[in-house]
Amino acid sequence: MKQFKVPMLVTGGGGYTKNNVARCWAYETAVLLDTKLDNNLPENDYYEYFGPQYTLKTRPHQVIENMNTRSYIEQIKREVIENLKSIEHAPGVQMSEVPPENYIPEMNDDLEEDENPDERLGQYAMDRNIKRDDEFYDVY
């Protein structure tokens, strides 16, 4: 995908030991950025997690034989492509005028009939507009 200059979102697959998560992401990030990393790690607060070799790359404890046949891999690729074909595409988004920065819909829509938009909000109205830091959704 890098060859096509397509923006990428890279996600992890899991299955790492806690000692290898940082190694994996450092390596993957370097590959994405076409950067060579030194195998020797500088000392840092987490240096102990990279033992006993204290290097970026590790030697596997045992060689694991690749049991995937070429035909099996091709079959998986065909199934993935078929599944992607059945996914409904996202429609195009029509361009529209951006509202001015001073227009805050939730503030303007909540005005009571007898409230003047040029006056400060009362305590009750201010309490209704408190947004908690641990809430990640909008209430309509």
Secondary structure, 3 states (H helix, E strand, C coil): CHHHCCCCCCCCCCCCCCCCHHHHHHHHHHHHCCCCCCCECCCCCCHHHHCCCCECCCCCCCCCCCCCCHHHHHHHHHHHHHHHHCCCCCCCCCCCCCCCCCCCHHHHHCCCCCCCCCCCCCHHHHHHCCCCCCCCCCCC
